[in-house]
């Protein structure tokens, strides 16, 4: 039951961060958060006993692990050439070996935490560190102090998503102008 709750909390945090991203006109970022949210929702269904959803959850987990961070890092692209480059990068991340995908995720985390990419830089950095901590330290197998590492992993990702939502991540360049109330 705790696993279901952790997945639902991760889903909710990502939906909230995605909504913030849409309000800030960051469509690609919202898609990244939505991808994580749908994956977490599928995970909640699996942990609730709906085994028919397991193959879809495993597939989405693999896709989300490879491309969600890049989508969150990109945020908003206006020019068709930028969009085509992003689609090519996403396709590459889906097919490259795991080590290359991990390197791509590390670069995405650096881009998310880069100074000037958010209204609250310290929270953007905290979110990136939490995301890296979840994958590199917490992991998803075994237990830690009697709590499934998988649950701690999902809770850490939830905290990262909340940090990024509060940080109000933005894209760089003239296309990323925030609405007037946020620019103050």
Number of C-alpha atoms within 10 A of each C-alpha: 8 13 20 20 16 23 28 22 21 29 28 20 25 29 23 20 27 28 20 19 26 17 13 22 21 25 20 23 29 26 20 24 28 23 25 28 26 21 25 25 20 25 26 25 19 20 18 14 12 12 12 10 15 16 12 15 21 15 11 19 18 13 17 22 19 24 23 22 25 26 23 28 24 21 24 25 20 10 9 9 10 12 14 12 11 17 12 12 14 18 13 16 22 17 11 13 10 12 9 14 18 15 12 21 21 17 15 21 22 16 20 27 24 15 14 14 19 22 18 17 19 15 21 31 23 17 27 26 16 23 23 18 16 22 15 11 12 21 17 16 11 11 14 12 6 7 12 17 19 20 22 19 24 26 22 23 28 27 19 27 28 21 23 30 25 18 22 20 29 25 24 15 9 8 14 17 14 18 11 7 6 10 8 7
